[in-house]
Amino acid sequence: MAGKDDKDADAAGMDVAALKRMLAIARRGKVNAALAQGDPKKGGGGLILLDKVMPPKQVLKTLKDQDPKATKFCFGTVSIDMDADPKLVTFRMNKKIPGLDRRLRKALKGTGYNKIAIETGRDRT
């Protein structure tokens, strides 16, 4: 059982039910988010923490407190454009972390969303 709990804790910063609930809120408007790469010794899965009320930097601090062994942090907002593509989750972050989109796709399994786009301030036009 301990191995299963470790795998679930590595899969996402939030459990799947809470993540699904917050992404449903992101359909209506922007939600503050923090992303990170998990502990590299345990596979380095993508960690996601979403919050509707806290500012993005505070969400980042909370994620760092929850998983101190995580690396490569970034913060920003998340939104879902239901008109363009209802399965696409768009993260607008302060910096781009190479390979994080692939890890986040695994973290979003079971939520109903399977496409990821990460934008930074430099990417926007």
Biotite code that builds the C-alpha atoms (Angstrom):
import biotite.structure as struc

atoms = struc.array([
    struc.Atom([0.000, 0.000, 0.000], chain_id="A", res_id=1, res_name="MET", atom_name="CA", element="C"),
    struc.Atom([2.835, 2.421, 0.730], chain_id="A", res_id=2, res_name="ALA", atom_name="CA", element="C"),
    struc.Atom([4.089, 2.098, -2.851], chain_id="A", res_id=3, res_name="GLY", atom_name="CA", element="C"),
    struc.Atom([0.661, 3.028, -4.192], chain_id="A", res_id=4, res_name="LYS", atom_name="CA", element="C"),
    struc.Atom([0.473, 6.125, -1.973], chain_id="A", res_id=5, res_name="ASP", atom_name="CA", element="C"),
    struc.Atom([3.928, 7.242, -3.106], chain_id="A", res_id=6, res_name="ASP", atom_name="CA", element="C"),
    struc.Atom([2.880, 6.902, -6.754], chain_id="A", res_id=7, res_name="LYS", atom_name="CA", element="C"),
    struc.Atom([-0.299, 8.948, -6.176], chain_id="A", res_id=8, res_name="ASP", atom_name="CA", element="C"),
    struc.Atom([1.597, 11.648, -4.313], chain_id="A", res_id=9, res_name="ALA", atom_name="CA", element="C"),
    struc.Atom([4.073, 11.904, -7.200], chain_id="A", res_id=10, res_name="ASP", atom_name="CA", element="C"),
    struc.Atom([1.350, 12.101, -9.860], chain_id="A", res_id=11, res_name="ALA", atom_name="CA", element="C"),
    struc.Atom([0.077, 15.572, -8.938], chain_id="A", res_id=12, res_name="ALA", atom_name="CA", element="C"),
    struc.Atom([0.319, 18.235, -6.227], chain_id="A", res_id=13, res_name="GLY", atom_name="CA", element="C"),
    struc.Atom([-3.446, 17.891, -5.830], chain_id="A", res_id=14, res_name="MET", atom_name="CA", element="C"),
    struc.Atom([-5.551, 14.751, -5.867], chain_id="A", res_id=15, res_name="ASP", atom_name="CA", element="C"),
    struc.Atom([-7.490, 14.042, -9.051], chain_id="A", res_id=16, res_name="VAL", atom_name="CA", element="C"),
    struc.Atom([-10.910, 14.970, -7.632], chain_id="A", res_id=17, res_name="ALA", atom_name="CA", element="C"),
    struc.Atom([-9.749, 18.386, -6.386], chain_id="A", res_id=18, res_name="ALA", atom_name="CA", element="C"),
    struc.Atom([-7.850, 19.005, -9.622], chain_id="A", res_id=19, res_name="LEU", atom_name="CA", element="C"),
    struc.Atom([-10.931, 18.145, -11.665], chain_id="A", res_id=20, res_name="LYS", atom_name="CA", element="C"),
    struc.Atom([-13.047, 20.520, -9.551], chain_id="A", res_id=21, res_name="ARG", atom_name="CA", element="C"),
    struc.Atom([-10.592, 23.408, -9.972], chain_id="A", res_id=22, res_name="MET", atom_name="CA", element="C"),
    struc.Atom([-10.315, 22.836, -13.724], chain_id="A", res_id=23, res_name="LEU", atom_name="CA", element="C"),
    struc.Atom([-14.110, 23.013, -13.938], chain_id="A", res_id=24, res_name="ALA", atom_name="CA", element="C"),
    struc.Atom([-13.857, 26.446, -12.299], chain_id="A", res_id=25, res_name="ILE", atom_name="CA", element="C"),
    struc.Atom([-11.144, 27.359, -14.831], chain_id="A", res_id=26, res_name="ALA", atom_name="CA", element="C"),
    struc.Atom([-13.715, 26.876, -17.595], chain_id="A", res_id=27, res_name="ARG", atom_name="CA", element="C"),
    struc.Atom([-15.535, 29.985, -16.338], chain_id="A", res_id=28, res_name="ARG", atom_name="CA", element="C"),
    struc.Atom([-12.466, 32.139, -15.645], chain_id="A", res_id=29, res_name="GLY", atom_name="CA", element="C"),
    struc.Atom([-8.793, 32.184, -14.774], chain_id="A", res_id=30, res_name="LYS", atom_name="CA", element="C"),
    struc.Atom([-7.500, 30.255, -11.774], chain_id="A", res_id=31, res_name="VAL", atom_name="CA", element="C"),
    struc.Atom([-4.112, 30.877, -10.145], chain_id="A", res_id=32, res_name="ASN", atom_name="CA", element="C"),
    struc.Atom([-1.638, 28.034, -10.521], chain_id="A", res_id=33, res_name="ALA", atom_name="CA", element="C"),
    struc.Atom([1.816, 26.803, -9.587], chain_id="A", res_id=34, res_name="ALA", atom_name="CA", element="C"),
    struc.Atom([3.682, 24.048, -11.418], chain_id="A", res_id=35, res_name="LEU", atom_name="CA", element="C"),
    struc.Atom([6.811, 22.099, -10.574], chain_id="A", res_id=36, res_name="ALA", atom_name="CA", element="C"),
    struc.Atom([8.792, 19.034, -11.466], chain_id="A", res_id=37, res_name="GLN", atom_name="CA", element="C"),
    struc.Atom([8.563, 16.386, -8.768], chain_id="A", res_id=38, res_name="GLY", atom_name="CA", element="C"),
    struc.Atom([11.472, 14.766, -6.959], chain_id="A", res_id=39, res_name="ASP", atom_name="CA", element="C"),
    struc.Atom([13.913, 13.621, -9.685], chain_id="A", res_id=40, res_name="PRO", atom_name="CA", element="C"),
    struc.Atom([14.874, 10.547, -7.623], chain_id="A", res_id=41, res_name="LYS", atom_name="CA", element="C"),
    struc.Atom([11.251, 9.329, -7.748], chain_id="A", res_id=42, res_name="LYS", atom_name="CA", element="C"),
    struc.Atom([10.679, 9.932, -11.449], chain_id="A", res_id=43, res_name="GLY", atom_name="CA", element="C"),
    struc.Atom([10.130, 13.687, -11.457], chain_id="A", res_id=44, res_name="GLY", atom_name="CA", element="C"),
    struc.Atom([6.410, 13.773, -12.295], chain_id="A", res_id=45, res_name="GLY", atom_name="CA", element="C"),
    struc.Atom([4.588, 17.045, -12.839], chain_id="A", res_id=46, res_name="GLY", atom_name="CA", element="C"),
    struc.Atom([3.084, 18.746, -9.791], chain_id="A", res_id=47, res_name="LEU", atom_name="CA", element="C"),
    struc.Atom([0.078, 21.039, -10.141], chain_id="A", res_id=48, res_name="ILE", atom_name="CA", element="C"),
    struc.Atom([-1.470, 23.244, -7.453], chain_id="A", res_id=49, res_name="LEU", atom_name="CA", element="C"),
    struc.Atom([-4.479, 25.437, -8.288], chain_id="A", res_id=50, res_name="LEU", atom_name="CA", element="C"),
    struc.Atom([-6.255, 27.994, -6.110], chain_id="A", res_id=51, res_name="ASP", atom_name="CA", element="C"),
    struc.Atom([-9.027, 30.444, -6.853], chain_id="A", res_id=52, res_name="LYS", atom_name="CA", element="C"),
    struc.Atom([-8.304, 32.966, -4.091], chain_id="A", res_id=53, res_name="VAL", atom_name="CA", element="C"),
    struc.Atom([-4.551, 33.023, -3.381], chain_id="A", res_id=54, res_name="MET", atom_name="CA", element="C"),
    struc.Atom([-2.275, 35.051, -5.674], chain_id="A", res_id=55, res_name="PRO", atom_name="CA", element="C"),
    struc.Atom([0.017, 32.982, -7.940], chain_id="A", res_id=56, res_name="PRO", atom_name="CA", element="C"),
    struc.Atom([3.192, 33.601, -5.909], chain_id="A", res_id=57, res_name="LYS", atom_name="CA", element="C"),
    struc.Atom([1.425, 32.465, -2.743], chain_id="A", res_id=58, res_name="GLN", atom_name="CA", element="C"),
    struc.Atom([0.260, 29.294, -4.523], chain_id="A", res_id=59, res_name="VAL", atom_name="CA", element="C"),
    struc.Atom([3.900, 28.721, -5.525], chain_id="A", res_id=60, res_name="LEU", atom_name="CA", element="C"),
    struc.Atom([5.034, 29.108, -1.902], chain_id="A", res_id=61, res_name="LYS", atom_name="CA", element="C"),
    struc.Atom([2.371, 26.625, -0.795], chain_id="A", res_id=62, res_name="THR", atom_name="CA", element="C"),
    struc.Atom([3.528, 24.105, -3.405], chain_id="A", res_id=63, res_name="LEU", atom_name="CA", element="C"),
    struc.Atom([7.132, 24.512, -2.242], chain_id="A", res_id=64, res_name="LYS", atom_name="CA", element="C"),
    struc.Atom([6.030, 23.872, 1.355], chain_id="A", res_id=65, res_name="ASP", atom_name="CA", element="C"),
    struc.Atom([4.031, 20.769, 0.359], chain_id="A", res_id=66, res_name="GLN", atom_name="CA", element="C"),
    struc.Atom([6.883, 19.170, -1.582], chain_id="A", res_id=67, res_name="ASP", atom_name="CA", element="C"),
    struc.Atom([10.303, 20.555, -0.598], chain_id="A", res_id=68, res_name="PRO", atom_name="CA", element="C"),
    struc.Atom([12.165, 18.046, -2.811], chain_id="A", res_id=69, res_name="LYS", atom_name="CA", element="C"),
    struc.Atom([10.468, 19.313, -5.992], chain_id="A", res_id=70, res_name="ALA", atom_name="CA", element="C"),
    struc.Atom([12.504, 21.354, -8.475], chain_id="A", res_id=71, res_name="THR", atom_name="CA", element="C"),
    struc.Atom([11.950, 23.814, -11.336], chain_id="A", res_id=72, res_name="LYS", atom_name="CA", element="C"),
    struc.Atom([8.992, 25.876, -10.133], chain_id="A", res_id=73, res_name="PHE", atom_name="CA", element="C"),
    struc.Atom([6.837, 28.359, -12.051], chain_id="A", res_id=74, res_name="CYS", atom_name="CA", element="C"),
    struc.Atom([3.605, 30.246, -11.340], chain_id="A", res_id=75, res_name="PHE", atom_name="CA", element="C"),
    struc.Atom([0.813, 31.934, -13.259], chain_id="A", res_id=76, res_name="GLY", atom_name="CA", element="C"),
    struc.Atom([-2.777, 31.272, -14.293], chain_id="A", res_id=77, res_name="THR", atom_name="CA", element="C"),
    struc.Atom([-4.711, 28.471, -15.942], chain_id="A", res_id=78, res_name="VAL", atom_name="CA", element="C"),
    struc.Atom([-7.769, 28.710, -18.167], chain_id="A", res_id=79, res_name="SER", atom_name="CA", element="C"),
    struc.Atom([-9.808, 26.531, -20.501], chain_id="A", res_id=80, res_name="ILE", atom_name="CA", element="C"),
    struc.Atom([-11.370, 27.990, -23.649], chain_id="A", res_id=81, res_name="ASP", atom_name="CA", element="C"),
    struc.Atom([-14.537, 25.950, -24.177], chain_id="A", res_id=82, res_name="MET", atom_name="CA", element="C"),
    struc.Atom([-15.195, 27.511, -27.606], chain_id="A", res_id=83, res_name="ASP", atom_name="CA", element="C"),
    struc.Atom([-11.798, 26.749, -29.182], chain_id="A", res_id=84, res_name="ALA", atom_name="CA", element="C"),
    struc.Atom([-10.959, 23.333, -27.666], chain_id="A", res_id=85, res_name="ASP", atom_name="CA", element="C"),
    struc.Atom([-12.699, 22.030, -24.527], chain_id="A", res_id=86, res_name="PRO", atom_name="CA", element="C"),
    struc.Atom([-9.913, 19.498, -23.816], chain_id="A", res_id=87, res_name="LYS", atom_name="CA", element="C"),
    struc.Atom([-7.064, 22.054, -23.981], chain_id="A", res_id=88, res_name="LEU", atom_name="CA", element="C"),
    struc.Atom([-5.737, 23.419, -20.679], chain_id="A", res_id=89, res_name="VAL", atom_name="CA", element="C"),
    struc.Atom([-3.780, 26.653, -21.180], chain_id="A", res_id=90, res_name="THR", atom_name="CA", element="C"),
    struc.Atom([-1.202, 27.588, -18.560], chain_id="A", res_id=91, res_name="PHE", atom_name="CA", element="C"),
    struc.Atom([0.140, 31.168, -18.689], chain_id="A", res_id=92, res_name="ARG", atom_name="CA", element="C"),
    struc.Atom([3.335, 30.996, -16.652], chain_id="A", res_id=93, res_name="MET", atom_name="CA", element="C"),
    struc.Atom([6.221, 33.279, -15.723], chain_id="A", res_id=94, res_name="ASN", atom_name="CA", element="C"),
    struc.Atom([8.803, 30.966, -17.344], chain_id="A", res_id=95, res_name="LYS", atom_name="CA", element="C"),
    struc.Atom([8.964, 27.862, -19.499], chain_id="A", res_id=96, res_name="LYS", atom_name="CA", element="C"),
    struc.Atom([10.350, 24.629, -18.067], chain_id="A", res_id=97, res_name="ILE", atom_name="CA", element="C"),
    struc.Atom([11.575, 22.143, -20.694], chain_id="A", res_id=98, res_name="PRO", atom_name="CA", element="C"),
    struc.Atom([9.684, 18.828, -20.689], chain_id="A", res_id=99, res_name="GLY", atom_name="CA", element="C"),
    struc.Atom([7.113, 19.944, -18.128], chain_id="A", res_id=100, res_name="LEU", atom_name="CA", element="C"),
    struc.Atom([4.182, 19.718, -20.560], chain_id="A", res_id=101, res_name="ASP", atom_name="CA", element="C"),
    struc.Atom([4.807, 15.992, -21.006], chain_id="A", res_id=102, res_name="ARG", atom_name="CA", element="C"),
    struc.Atom([4.881, 15.478, -17.231], chain_id="A", res_id=103, res_name="ARG", atom_name="CA", element="C"),
    struc.Atom([1.730, 17.560, -16.727], chain_id="A", res_id=104, res_name="LEU", atom_name="CA", element="C"),
    struc.Atom([-0.139, 15.479, -19.296], chain_id="A", res_id=105, res_name="ARG", atom_name="CA", element="C"),
    struc.Atom([0.430, 12.471, -17.023], chain_id="A", res_id=106, res_name="LYS", atom_name="CA", element="C"),
    struc.Atom([-0.668, 14.474, -13.965], chain_id="A", res_id=107, res_name="ALA", atom_name="CA", element="C"),
    struc.Atom([-3.935, 15.445, -15.714], chain_id="A", res_id=108, res_name="LEU", atom_name="CA", element="C"),
    struc.Atom([-4.923, 11.823, -16.408], chain_id="A", res_id=109, res_name="LYS", atom_name="CA", element="C"),
    struc.Atom([-8.386, 11.108, -15.045], chain_id="A", res_id=110, res_name="GLY", atom_name="CA", element="C"),
    struc.Atom([-9.554, 14.724, -15.194], chain_id="A", res_id=111, res_name="THR", atom_name="CA", element="C"),
    struc.Atom([-10.972, 14.637, -18.724], chain_id="A", res_id=112, res_name="GLY", atom_name="CA", element="C"),
    struc.Atom([-8.400, 17.077, -20.120], chain_id="A", res_id=113, res_name="TYR", atom_name="CA", element="C"),
    struc.Atom([-5.575, 15.690, -22.242], chain_id="A", res_id=114, res_name="ASN", atom_name="CA", element="C"),
    struc.Atom([-4.041, 18.633, -24.118], chain_id="A", res_id=115, res_name="LYS", atom_name="CA", element="C"),
    struc.Atom([-1.647, 21.135, -22.576], chain_id="A", res_id=116, res_name="ILE", atom_name="CA", element="C"),
    struc.Atom([-0.383, 24.515, -23.767], chain_id="A", res_id=117, res_name="ALA", atom_name="CA", element="C"),
    struc.Atom([2.156, 26.465, -21.707], chain_id="A", res_id=118, res_name="ILE", atom_name="CA", element="C"),
    struc.Atom([2.570, 30.121, -22.623], chain_id="A", res_id=119, res_name="GLU", atom_name="CA", element="C"),
    struc.Atom([4.999, 32.628, -21.177], chain_id="A", res_id=120, res_name="THR", atom_name="CA", element="C"),
    struc.Atom([5.086, 36.414, -21.393], chain_id="A", res_id=121, res_name="GLY", atom_name="CA", element="C"),
    struc.Atom([7.517, 36.131, -24.308], chain_id="A", res_id=122, res_name="ARG", atom_name="CA", element="C"),
    struc.Atom([5.193, 33.809, -26.269], chain_id="A", res_id=123, res_name="ASP", atom_name="CA", element="C"),
    struc.Atom([2.174, 36.102, -26.247], chain_id="A", res_id=124, res_name="ARG", atom_name="CA", element="C"),
    struc.Atom([1.474, 38.345, -29.196], chain_id="A", res_id=125, res_name="THR", atom_name="CA", element="C"),
])
